Amino acid sequence: MTGRGALALALGLALASPPALAQQDPRLQWRTLETPHFRIHFYQAMEPLARRVAVIAEHTVERLATPLGWRQSQVTQIVLRDSTDDANGSATAIPLNTLQLFVTAPEDLSVLEQYDDWLENLVIHEYAHILHTDHITGVPAIVNAIIGKQWAPNQVQPRFILEGLAVFQESLHTRGGRLRSATWDSYLRADALAGNFQTLDQLTVGPNRWPHGNLWYLYGSYLMRYVVERYGAETLSALSREYGSMAAPWQLNRAIRRVTGATWEEIYEDFQRDTVARYTRQRDALVANVLEEGTALTAQGEYVRNPRFLPDGTLVYESSDGQSVSRLRALDASVFRSPPGALPTPTDLNRLAGPSGFSPWGDDALLVSDSDVYRHLYFYHDLRRWSLARDDDRSLSVTEDDRLTEGWRAQQPDVHPDGDHAVFTVNHRGTTRLVEMSLTDRRPSALLNPRAYEQVFAPRYSPDGRTVAFSFWRRGGYRDLWTIDRATRALTQHTHDRALDTSPSYSPDGRWLLWSSDRTGIANLYAMEVATGRVRQVTNTVLGAWQPNVSPDGRTLIYLGYSHRGYDLFRLPFDPARWRDPEVVTQDPFGRDRDRDPHPAEDAAPDFPTRLTAYDPWPTLRPRTWSAELTTDGFGPQLAVRTESTDIVGRHAWSARVGVGLVRGDPLVDLGYVYRGARPTLRLRLYRSVDAGGGYRIGSRNPTWAAERIGGESELSIGFPSRFDTHVLSMTYDAQWVRAFGGLPELARNIDPSSPGAGVSFRGLARGAALHLELVERAALRLLHQQPAGRLGLRVGARARRPHRQQRRRHRGLRGGVGIHPHALGTGPPKAHPRAARRRGHWHQRPRRAWRLRHRGLSPLLRTELDRRLPLWRAGGRRRAPGISPLRARREPVSARQRGVPLPHLADAARGLHAADLPAAHLRGRLRRRGQRELRPLRPERRPGGRRGRAADRHRGGLHHPVLRAHRVRAGLHGRRG
């Protein structure tokens, strides 16, 4: 939010409140570990992990500085978090070199699955971004020295260059990385063989097809490797140096031509030709070796995961087709009894928030791991029980959805054959454990507690329920097939190699243990005979096979396959006689022995100085960047300077904007502060502004005036997220003082009809409903001009009422409020005719006549102003003052901001003046009468007589224009679906 203001009067701060889930957990106690090149921020109980990251990060400085040709110009800030079950990280060099790292390791079948140490891969990838984007020289470096680091030419390069370089570095400097991943290779192979190769212009902008954002990483990493192989290892550092010094942006071809002698279009064309030819040769070799692939069971693409059979043979799987939300779908068992042919139509079961596996639970239920809210702050995976039912047409549906755990971070469940226990994995601080739980009393017990930072994936019970098979990642980058005995906790290792052995499952008779392995460079299915340990290769595919599952009758094998559209289900006859002896080939695209590389991230004591302190937000809160803004204030251009900052953890944020109008010289200020370290979030703002008011007509004039606004805003907001919706409860208090000057009549200079009132509002909790409570308090203090003696009148009115059956008008009071109106009284009533008094009578004296406005008795100053700018008119009279022509006025509705004001909104002649600008005794009438359109002026020279006339004449003392004080408090309750 941006305002205008003055340096002399107020400081204005404006920062939008963060989303509900961006709020900090107030229980977290943050610490800072200082090293020569890094400041690592973490919260309690994560100190061992922070020290491990410190060792990795310091070793990474030397490993990346030479190939990227740059050393960091400032200390890099690293923030460690364990607030999500997703593996991710981010990096930026503006305005501080900052890494945000989530310590959770990648899930099963993630494209990030190829790593020998997840934290090492993550740090190298993100720190490569820092050294790449922080490479700033020449004119950009000079500008940044003046206004702060805001100009980083390398950071505005296309995403395929930024992410491709980082993926290449993570693969070059570790024994893992995506360029060693068989899944990653299948993505590009599928596009090349299907004629779906991404063009360079499509790659430069946002991709709109599978695999969506991964296209930047995929094509960029292989392109960077191709550039290094063809033009030399110094190419990437030279390109960063060349582009980082350019004053004019977007000279991509000029920069790469200076380094390689070719443009990006020429390089990409050669890269595409070379890639397609390489994958074509690989496919031909596989075909010559006899393919063993299944037939497609689905053809939706995108994400299909975790196929599981129910006891009756129904196949259930997770699905996300890119067009709708994630959900579970089911295929009836009759599909597998028919020969391969047309693709069957699945049945949608229920929506998923963040799926992570499920398991059949008897004949009538599923045990599902899905993302859910924990403590209103985190989205963690928890277990749920979905009850199943069949309709008359045998279609499956979910009837109940019960949450079994809360905040356990439980994933990939499997139910014991007896239905009394379930096994699943639990993620916590970078380590995944194997846990078993009794489904009757929901008491968990640990089956396997691995060493720190080791991972357990995809547990599966054997048919007899005695053992549990799982995929086990251990330090050094080994991910092998293991089993554990439930009774003795004895572990058995079945494979040991550099391949990724994933997704184990048993055949219904327990004879075969099947899994997926990429030992040949392409993921294929393998089977081990449990009794003898003999291993057989089940499939031989071009694009890969994962997650095998055998039908309850033992005849059909279902697995996850791949195409250029994404993942789909395939089926294959379960026939051990067709299986072959496995090949043992371990490919490394970098051509070196990974087993002999030293591991740099062991838990040894650091060989550099460290210092552990309490977290201090102020070093990262000081202003680091400045920007100029040229806007308008309604009178002309307005120049402002803006600065803002956020502490590295995200608890404090502030902004400041100061400037001056270049036409009138009005200064402005707008500053704000947000505190997210507690629930609710606090937002404060102060501002002062001067802008142009207008849009109102007074007679034939369209005046403009200067409106000075001085105000403040405060807000307390708290979020209550749910699985699919988010509700926000916010309480705001806004106060604003408005002063209008220049262009308006003297009596209206203190009033701006468009100015909003102060308010307090509550939002959230009620879905689709709104509850409003508005209390309006207005007091008009009228200054006495001639006669100080007076009396106070109090009137309380409803919205509309008829005091007498014969009266045609309506007495209108406040709309839900109370008005207080002082009346100045004079003495010595003159003699006058009663009829004249009735013609100029007060609002309460004429029950049978139209509303009249009393013109006489005003102070000379106010009367002169009214006669000159705003003649007062009455309805129905035949006489009018000489020289004043009649005026035709039309009825106009009272604006929303004037509701609750006891005085009328005038017609065209009074537009631009608030009703409260005129004395209450003269403006009780509405300038409306059914069927009466002509308004004529009253004659002020005649005076009434009699009792009523004397009472009317007591008001001769008149009034100056009022000073209005307004204060409004609003409270509302609103619902919003997320």
KOLMITOR-511547 format. One record per residue (C-alpha): x, y, z. Coordinates in steps of 0.05 Angstrom, whole numbers, padded with zeros to 5 digits, always signed. Example, Ala and Ser with C-alpha at 12.3 -4.5 7.8 and 13.67 -1.06 7.14 Angstrom:
KOLMITOR-511547
+00246-00090+00156;+00273-00021+00143;
//
This chain:
KOLMITOR-511547
+00000+00000+00000;+00028+00068-00019;+00009+00136+00009;+00031+00209+00004;+00054+00251+00061;+00096+00304+00093;+00164+00298+00126;+00145+00349+00179;+00084+00316+00207;+00087+00240+00205;+00124+00179+00186;+00086+00130+00143;+00100+00056+00140;+00063+00008+00095;+00075-00065+00088;+00021-00115+00069;+00007-00168+00121;+00037-00236+00103;-00006-00296+00086;-00028-00338+00144;+00022-00394+00131;+00079-00343+00127;+00071-00330+00202;+00128-00352+00246;+00122-00403+00301;+00130-00362+00365;+00159-00422+00402;+00221-00425+00358;+00285-00400+00389;+00333-00380+00334;+00409-00386+00337;+00465-00364+00291;+00528-00402+00274;+00582-00357+00245;+00637-00383+00199;+00688-00346+00156;+00641-00343+00095;+00571-00357+00123;+00521-00340+00177;+00477-00401+00189;+00411-00388+00224;+00372-00446+00255;+00325-00460+00312;+00332-00502+00374;+00351-00576+00368;+00380-00566+00298;+00451-00548+00320;+00483-00614+00296;+00451-00605+00228;+00474-00532+00225;+00546-00552+00240;+00543-00605+00185;+00517-00553+00136;+00574-00506+00158;+00626-00559+00139;+00593-00572+00072;+00586-00498+00056;+00658-00479+00074;+00685-00536+00031;+00638-00515-00026;+00669-00445-00029;+00735-00472-00055;+00704-00525-00099;+00661-00475-00138;+00703-00412-00137;+00751-00436-00190;+00703-00467-00241;+00655-00407-00235;+00711-00356-00233;+00684-00315-00175;+00689-00308-00099;+00632-00280-00059;+00636-00206-00044;+00598-00211+00023;+00581-00261+00076;+00526-00309+00054;+00466-00319+00099;+00438-00390+00105;+00370-00404+00137;+00354-00477+00156;+00282-00498+00163;+00245-00563+00176;+00175-00536+00166;+00153-00578+00106;+00155-00649+00081;+00178-00626+00012;+00251-00622-00010;+00269-00553-00035;+00313-00493-00029;+00323-00423-00058;+00378-00373-00069;+00384-00299-00084;+00441-00248-00088;+00396-00187-00080;+00404-00150-00034;+00440-00202+00009;+00470-00268-00012;+00418-00313+00019;+00403-00388+00018;+00338-00417+00044;+00346-00492+00055;+00293-00543+00074;+00327-00602+00106;+00275-00654+00085;+00304-00704+00036;+00269-00719-00031;+00211-00767-00033;+00209-00834-00069;+00212-00827-00145;+00230-00753-00142;+00274-00725-00197;+00320-00704-00140;+00329-00776-00117;+00401-00784-00144;+00446-00758-00089;+00501-00784-00044;+00485-00732+00009;+00422-00690+00003;+00449-00631+00043;+00513-00630+00001;+00473-00631-00064;+00428-00577-00039;+00483-00530-00015;+00524-00538-00079;+00464-00525-00124;+00441-00463-00087;+00511-00435-00074;+00526-00442-00149;+00468-00393-00159;+00501-00345-00110;+00569-00346-00145;+00535-00340-00213;+00488-00283-00198;+00536-00246-00151;+00586-00241-00208;+00578-00166-00219;+00632-00121-00249;+00637-00057-00291;+00581-00006-00292;+00531-00050-00253;+00581-00055-00196;+00589+00021-00194;+00514+00032-00193;+00505-00019-00137;+00557+00016-00095;+00512+00078-00096;+00441+00050-00090;+00455-00018-00059;+00459-00085-00094;+00399-00085-00139;+00430-00094-00208;+00453-00166-00220;+00456-00177-00296;+00467-00252-00290;+00404-00259-00248;+00360-00235-00306;+00385-00288-00354;+00335-00340-00378;+00318-00394-00327;+00348-00450-00370;+00416-00417-00362;+00409-00403-00287;+00382-00471-00268;+00421-00510-00319;+00487-00483-00293;+00469-00501-00221;+00446-00572-00239;+00510-00582-00278;+00552-00560-00218;+00514-00605-00169;+00528-00665-00215;+00600-00646-00229;+00622-00636-00156;+00585-00693-00122;+00574-00768-00134;+00501-00754-00147;+00463-00700-00183;+00407-00700-00234;+00454-00711-00293;+00467-00780-00263;+00393-00796-00253;+00360-00848-00297;+00293-00814-00287;+00322-00748-00310;+00351-00781-00371;+00284-00813-00387;+00251-00745-00389;+00297-00719-00444;+00299-00786-00481;+00223-00787-00486;+00220-00717-00516;+00276-00732-00565;+00246-00798-00590;+00174-00771-00594;+00193-00709-00635;+00173-00666-00576;+00239-00631-00566;+00229-00562-00535;+00248-00503-00579;+00294-00449-00553;+00240-00395-00554;+00193-00440-00515;+00248-00455-00466;+00262-00381-00455;+00192-00365-00432;+00148-00403-00383;+00136-00475-00404;+00063-00497-00409;+00071-00572-00416;+00099-00631-00379;+00144-00631-00339;+00128-00557-00331;+00181-00519-00290;+00228-00578-00293;+00239-00563-00367;+00286-00506-00348;+00327-00553-00305;+00324-00611-00353;+00343-00578-00419;+00388-00527-00385;+00431-00579-00349;+00442-00621-00411;+00455-00559-00452;+00508-00533-00403;+00542-00601-00404;+00542-00599-00480;+00573-00529-00480;+00628-00550-00431;+00643-00614-00471;+00647-00576-00537;+00678-00509-00518;+00717-00524-00454;+00710-00522-00379;+00725-00446-00376;+00664-00429-00418;+00614-00421-00361;+00659-00377-00319;+00676-00334-00380;+00602-00327-00397;+00586-00305-00326;+00642-00254-00327;+00621-00227-00395;+00547-00220-00380;+00558-00195-00309;+00593-00133-00333;+00543-00112-00387;+00508-00046-00375;+00453-00061-00425;+00413-00124-00409;+00389-00181-00453;+00451-00185-00497;+00452-00261-00492;+00477-00277-00561;+00530-00223-00558;+00557-00251-00493;+00559-00324-00515;+00588-00305-00583;+00647-00270-00549;+00661-00333-00509;+00647-00389-00560;+00642-00355-00628;+00570-00380-00637;+00501-00355-00617;+00453-00391-00572;+00410-00409-00632;+00468-00442-00666;+00491-00479-00604;+00421-00503-00588;+00410-00529-00658;+00474-00571-00654;+00454-00594-00584;+00386-00618-00607;+00415-00655-00667;+00467-00689-00623;+00417-00708-00569;+00366-00739-00617;+00420-00779-00652;+00448-00806-00586;+00380-00829-00560;+00361-00859-00626;+00423-00904-00624;+00406-00923-00552;+00335-00942-00571;+00359-00984-00631;+00406-01023-00585;+00350-01037-00536;+00303-01061-00591;+00357-01108-00616;+00362-01136-00546;+00288-01154-00547;+00242-01106-00510;+00196-01130-00455;+00144-01076-00444;+00071-01075-00422;+00010-01044-00454;-00018-00978-00431;-00075-00980-00381;-00082-00904-00376;-00064-00847-00423;-00072-00784-00382;+00002-00769-00371;+00027-00720-00319;+00027-00755-00250;+00003-00825-00237;+00031-00859-00175;+00025-00915-00125;-00020-00967-00159;-00049-01015-00107;-00099-01073-00112;-00158-01081-00065;-00174-01153-00043;-00230-01158-00095;-00182-01140-00151;-00200-01066-00159;-00140-01023-00177;-00133-00956-00140;-00080-00904-00157;-00062-00831-00146;-00075-00785-00205;-00062-00713-00224;-00074-00698-00297;-00054-00625-00296;-00125-00603-00310;-00157-00617-00242;-00138-00629-00169;-00101-00691-00145;-00146-00749-00127;-00151-00824-00119;-00181-00862-00178;-00203-00934-00185;-00208-00985-00242;-00255-01044-00234;-00227-01114-00232;-00264-01133-00295;-00214-01092-00335;-00159-01143-00322;-00201-01203-00342;-00210-01174-00413;-00156-01174-00466;-00117-01110-00478;-00156-01061-00521;-00192-00996-00508;-00171-00955-00448;-00219-00963-00389;-00253-00904-00355;-00232-00895-00282;-00277-00875-00224;-00258-00815-00181;-00257-00831-00107;-00236-00770-00067;-00193-00708-00070;-00122-00706-00043;-00084-00646-00014;-00013-00672-00017;-00012-00747-00030;+00044-00791-00005;+00019-00863-00012;-00039-00905+00012;-00055-00978+00027;-00117-01022+00026;-00145-01033+00095;-00188-01095+00090;-00245-01097+00040;-00279-01032+00059;-00226-00979+00075;-00160-00946+00054;-00104-00920+00098;-00082-00855+00064;-00024-00809+00076;-00045-00738+00058;-00022-00668+00074;-00058-00633+00130;-00051-00573+00176;-00013-00578+00241;-00018-00524+00295;-00045-00475+00243;+00026-00465+00218;+00052-00527+00182;+00029-00574+00127;+00052-00643+00147;+00031-00712+00122;-00015-00750+00168;-00054-00815+00164;-00128-00818+00147;-00179-00873+00143;-00224-00871+00082;-00285-00917+00087;-00307-00947+00021;-00375-00968-00005;-00402-00995-00070;-00465-00972-00105;-00515-01016-00140;-00475-01011-00205;-00412-01034-00168;-00379-00965-00171;-00334-00949-00113;-00340-00886-00069;-00312-00858-00005;-00364-00850+00051;-00322-00826+00110;-00255-00791+00119;-00225-00795+00189;-00159-00765+00210;-00118-00814+00252;-00054-00775+00268;-00036-00702+00276;+00033-00675+00261;+00066-00743+00255;+00094-00730+00185;+00076-00802+00166;+00083-00824+00094;+00079-00886+00049;+00036-00930+00095;+00023-01004+00087;-00028-01044+00127;-00011-01112+00156;-00049-01171+00126;-00087-01180+00191;-00111-01107+00189;-00087-01092+00260;-00021-01057+00246;+00008-01009+00195;+00079-00991+00178;+00101-00923+00150;+00159-00874+00148;+00167-00812+00192;+00208-00753+00170;+00242-00708+00221;+00303-00661+00214;+00330-00694+00152;+00325-00766+00176;+00269-00815+00158;+00252-00872+00206;+00211-00935+00199;+00152-00937+00247;+00097-00988+00261;+00031-00969+00293;-00025-01009+00323;-00089-00990+00287;-00132-01006+00348;-00100-00961+00400;-00057-00919+00352;+00007-00930+00392;+00070-00924+00349;+00135-00961+00358;+00201-00954+00320;+00220-01012+00274;+00284-00979+00250;+00322-00918+00275;+00376-00905+00223;+00436-00860+00232;+00426-00785+00224;+00408-00762+00153;+00394-00833+00128;+00328-00847+00093;+00276-00904+00091;+00228-00909+00032;+00166-00949+00011;+00158-01003+00066;+00116-01064+00047;+00093-01123+00089;+00105-01194+00064;+00041-01235+00053;+00054-01274+00118;+00065-01209+00156;+00132-01230+00186;+00179-01184+00149;+00178-01114+00120;+00215-01098+00056;+00238-01026+00043;+00287-00984+00002;+00343-00957+00046;+00388-00898+00030;+00453-00897+00070;+00511-00850+00073;+00555-00854+00013;+00498-00852-00037;+00476-00925-00032;+00403-00939-00040;+00391-01014-00034;+00337-01065-00020;+00331-01088+00053;+00282-01128+00096;+00271-01128+00171;+00242-01182+00215;+00185-01152+00257;+00196-01199+00316;+00272-01197+00322;+00287-01130+00287;+00340-01167+00246;+00361-01131+00182;+00378-01166+00116;+00410-01130+00057;+00392-01159-00011;+00428-01111-00059;+00490-01068-00055;+00510-01026-00114;+00508-00955-00141;+00439-00966-00172;+00376-00938-00142;+00334-00997-00118;+00264-00972-00104;+00191-00991-00095;+00192-01062-00067;+00130-01106-00067;+00113-01180-00058;+00075-01227-00103;+00010-01252-00070;+00041-01320-00055;+00103-01289-00024;+00150-01325-00071;+00177-01264-00107;+00200-01196-00083;+00197-01146-00139;+00228-01076-00144;+00254-01024-00194;+00328-01012-00207;+00366-00966-00255;+00429-01010-00256;+00430-01009-00333;+00420-00934-00338;+00345-00944-00349;+00297-00962-00293;+00269-01032-00302;+00233-01083-00259;+00270-01140-00224;+00246-01199-00183;+00283-01238-00129;+00262-01308-00108;+00256-01302-00033;+00275-01374-00018;+00338-01376-00062;+00358-01303-00071;+00360-01312-00147;+00349-01246-00185;+00312-01241-00252;+00299-01182-00298;+00225-01173-00311;+00223-01115-00362;+00268-01085-00414;+00239-01017-00432;+00262-00955-00469;+00235-00903-00421;+00232-00938-00353;+00188-00978-00305;+00174-00966-00231;+00128-00987-00174;+00109-01060-00191;+00046-01090-00162;+00016-01159-00175;-00060-01171-00177;-00090-01214-00122;-00101-01272-00171;-00027-01270-00189;-00039-01262-00264;-00027-01188-00279;+00032-01144-00264;+00018-01069-00261;+00074-01019-00262;+00088-00945-00273;+00113-00928-00342;+00134-00864-00376;+00122-00826-00442;+00133-00755-00465;+00065-00737-00434;+00086-00761-00365;+00072-00823-00323;+00018-00875-00338;-00001-00945-00316;+00020-01006-00357;+00001-01079-00349;+00041-01141-00365;+00025-01215-00354;+00058-01240-00290;+00098-01298-00321;+00166-01315-00289;+00182-01360-00349;+00189-01298-00393;+00240-01264-00347;+00314-01259-00365;+00380-01258-00328;+00397-01187-00308;+00452-01144-00337;+00501-01111-00290;+00520-01044-00318;+00531-00981-00279;+00538-00919-00322;+00568-00853-00302;+00562-00796-00352;+00624-00763-00323;+00666-00825-00333;+00696-00836-00265;+00692-00886-00208;+00644-00858-00158;+00665-00908-00104;+00735-00878-00100;+00714-00805-00092;+00725-00780-00021;+00662-00758+00016;+00670-00685+00038;+00613-00682+00087;+00633-00728+00143;+00616-00706+00214;+00687-00686+00230;+00704-00624+00271;+00708-00562+00227;+00778-00538+00208;+00756-00465+00211;+00735-00418+00267;+00661-00417+00287;+00620-00377+00337;+00551-00393+00363;+00506-00335+00384;+00434-00318+00396;+00398-00294+00334;+00401-00219+00324;+00354-00191+00270;+00383-00121+00267;+00446-00134+00224;+00401-00156+00166;+00347-00104+00179;+00386-00041+00162;+00369-00008+00095;+00411-00036+00039;+00378-00012-00024;+00347+00054-00047;+00300+00066-00106;+00268+00128-00136;+00196+00131-00158;+00164+00183-00203;+00088+00184-00193;+00033+00237-00190;-00005+00270-00133;-00061+00299-00176;-00028+00367-00184;+00031+00340-00224;+00093+00296-00218;+00115+00272-00150;+00185+00246-00135;+00195+00196-00079;+00252+00153-00051;+00237+00084-00024;+00275+00035+00019;+00255-00028+00055;+00284-00088+00090;+00267-00155+00122;+00308-00193+00172;+00337-00258+00145;+00290-00302+00185;+00228-00263+00164;+00202-00240+00232;+00210-00165+00221;+00197-00123+00159;+00194-00049+00148;+00190+00000+00090;+00198+00076+00083;+00176+00122+00026;+00190+00196+00028;+00184+00248-00027;+00157+00315-00050;+00108+00340-00102;+00144+00377-00157;+00087+00426-00171;+00063+00449-00102;+00122+00425-00061;+00080+00383-00014;+00124+00332+00022;+00102+00260+00033;+00121+00204+00080;+00096+00133+00085;+00129+00082+00132;+00106+00016+00159;+00126-00043+00202;+00105-00116+00204;+00120-00166+00259;+00110-00239+00242;+00144-00270+00303;+00079-00283+00339;+00008-00302+00326;-00027-00258+00307;+00015-00218+00259;+00021-00143+00274;+00020-00090+00220;+00029-00015+00233;+00027+00044+00186;+00032+00120+00192;+00026+00168+00134;+00015+00240+00112;-00006+00259+00042;-00031+00317+00002;-00070+00303-00062;-00121+00336-00107;-00195+00331-00092;-00249+00344-00143;-00305+00314-00184;-00359+00358-00152;-00401+00413-00184;-00422+00478-00150;-00467+00517-00197;-00427+00522-00261;-00360+00511-00228;-00320+00447-00220;-00273+00467-00163;-00211+00428-00142;-00178+00432-00075;-00119+00404-00038;-00136+00349+00012;-00085+00337+00067;-00091+00268+00099;-00055+00248+00162;-00071+00180+00189;-00049+00114+00216;-00068+00041+00207;-00059-00020+00251;-00078-00092+00240;-00075-00157+00277;-00086-00218+00232;-00084-00291+00245;-00092-00348+00195;-00130-00412+00204;-00113-00456+00144;-00147-00522+00130;-00132-00576+00078;-00166-00540+00021;-00187-00472+00049;-00154-00416+00088;-00190-00369+00135;-00160-00304+00160;-00185-00266+00221;-00161-00194+00220;-00176-00135+00265;-00158-00067+00238;-00162+00003+00266;-00153+00060+00218;-00155+00134+00237;-00150+00191+00187;-00152+00266+00195;-00171+00303+00131;-00165+00378+00118;-00188+00408+00052;-00163+00477+00032;-00166+00518-00032;-00222+00518-00083;-00281+00504-00036;-00327+00553+00000;-00304+00575+00068;-00358+00536+00103;-00335+00469+00073;-00260+00473+00080;-00257+00425+00138;-00298+00372+00104;-00281+00322+00048;-00344+00284+00028;-00303+00226+00002;-00259+00216+00063;-00268+00147+00096;-00279+00140+00170;-00235+00104+00219;-00252+00031+00228;-00241-00036+00261;-00258-00097+00220;-00256-00172+00232;-00250-00220+00173;-00251-00295+00171;-00280-00356+00204;-00351-00351+00177;-00356-00385+00110;-00402-00350+00062;-00433-00307+00117;-00422-00235+00140;-00438-00201+00205;-00431-00126+00208;-00435-00082+00269;-00428-00008+00258;-00428+00044+00312;-00430+00115+00287;-00419+00174+00333;-00421+00244+00305;-00424+00308+00344;-00432+00377+00310;-00406+00435+00352;-00437+00499+00326;-00404+00564+00346;-00451+00619+00368;-00440+00684+00331;-00485+00736+00365;-00524+00707+00424;-00484+00661+00470;-00546+00640+00507;-00576+00575+00480;-00606+00508+00494;-00587+00437+00474;-00634+00395+00434;-00630+00319+00431;-00665+00277+00379;-00665+00202+00371;-00699+00176+00309;-00710+00112+00272;-00698+00104+00198;-00769+00127+00180;-00833+00139+00218;-00900+00175+00208;-00918+00217+00271;-00989+00229+00248;-01035+00199+00198;-01050+00265+00166;-00977+00285+00157;-00950+00271+00088;-00877+00278+00104;-00832+00230+00141;-00792+00248+00202;-00723+00221+00191;-00672+00215+00246;-00605+00180+00249;-00600+00112+00216;-00581+00070+00276;-00550+00127+00314;-00559+00187+00360;-00552+00260+00339;-00540+00320+00384;-00559+00388+00355;-00548+00454+00393;-00594+00512+00375;-00575+00585+00388;-00635+00625+00413;-00646+00700+00407;-00694+00747+00444;-00746+00799+00426;-00789+00768+00372;-00815+00817+00320;-00887+00820+00296;-00903+00782+00233;-00962+00749+00198;-00973+00675+00216;-00979+00656+00143;-00910+00683+00130;-00885+00643+00189;-00915+00581+00160;-00883+00594+00093;-00816+00602+00126;-00831+00553+00181;-00784+00503+00214;-00782+00430+00196;-00828+00412+00255;-00880+00466+00240;-00906+00447+00171;-00939+00378+00172;-00979+00391+00109;-00928+00429+00068;-00864+00410+00034;-00799+00415+00070;-00773+00487+00077;-00704+00514+00091;-00699+00576+00136;-00657+00629+00103;-00661+00686+00152;-00625+00689+00218;-00558+00669+00189;-00494+00706+00205;-00474+00757+00153;-00413+00718+00132;-00451+00654+00122;-00510+00688+00088;-00464+00724+00040;-00429+00660+00023;-00494+00624+00012;-00524+00679-00031;-00462+00681-00074;-00448+00607-00083;-00506+00566-00058;-00575+00600-00059;-00625+00566-00014;-00691+00545-00045;-00758+00525-00021;-00812+00483-00053;-00881+00507-00070;-00874+00582-00057;-00893+00633-00110;-00849+00689-00087;-00774+00693-00098;-00720+00744-00086;-00707+00792-00144;-00651+00770-00191;-00652+00697-00170;-00681+00649-00221;-00715+00584-00204;-00673+00521-00201;-00695+00452-00220;-00664+00397-00177;-00668+00323-00183;-00669+00273-00127;-00603+00239-00112;-00590+00180-00065;-00550+00191-00002;-00480+00163-00011;-00456+00103+00029;-00406+00146+00068;-00461+00194+00091;-00507+00141+00121;-00520+00155+00193;-00513+00231+00184;-00576+00267+00207;-00572+00322+00154;-00592+00315+00081;-00548+00310+00021;-00565+00370-00022;-00582+00367-00096;-00540+00393-00154;-00535+00462-00125;-00503+00435-00061;-00460+00381-00092;-00391+00384-00062;-00414+00405+00007;-00425+00356+00063;-00495+00362+00093;-00465+00376+00162;-00434+00440+00135;-00501+00477+00144;-00537+00490+00209;-00581+00435+00233;-00643+00480+00243;-00642+00498+00169;-00626+00431+00138;-00675+00385+00171;-00715+00382+00107;-00701+00338+00047;-00704+00377-00017;-00754+00326-00042;-00828+00325-00053;-00867+00275-00092;-00890+00310-00155;-00855+00376-00138;-00794+00391-00181;-00788+00467-00179;-00752+00500-00120;-00758+00574-00105;-00719+00619-00057;-00750+00644+00008;-00758+00718+00020;-00714+00737+00080;-00742+00808+00090;-00810+00786+00119;-00816+00762+00191;-00869+00717+00221;-00913+00737+00278;-00949+00701+00333;-00923+00648+00379;-00893+00606+00323;-00864+00667+00290;-00831+00690+00355;-00802+00622+00366;-00776+00621+00296;-00745+00690+00302;-00706+00670+00363;-00658+00637+00315;-00637+00703+00285;-00572+00699+00321;-00550+00650+00267;-00492+00603+00266;-00423+00600+00236;-00405+00539+00195;-00396+00478+00241;-00332+00441+00258;-00346+00368+00249;-00312+00314+00290;-00324+00244+00264;-00302+00177+00293;-00326+00110+00268;-00314+00040+00293;-00332-00018+00247;-00332-00091+00263;-00346-00145+00213;-00341-00220+00207;-00329-00247+00138;-00314-00316+00108;-00267-00330+00051;-00254-00395+00016;-00181-00406-00003;
//
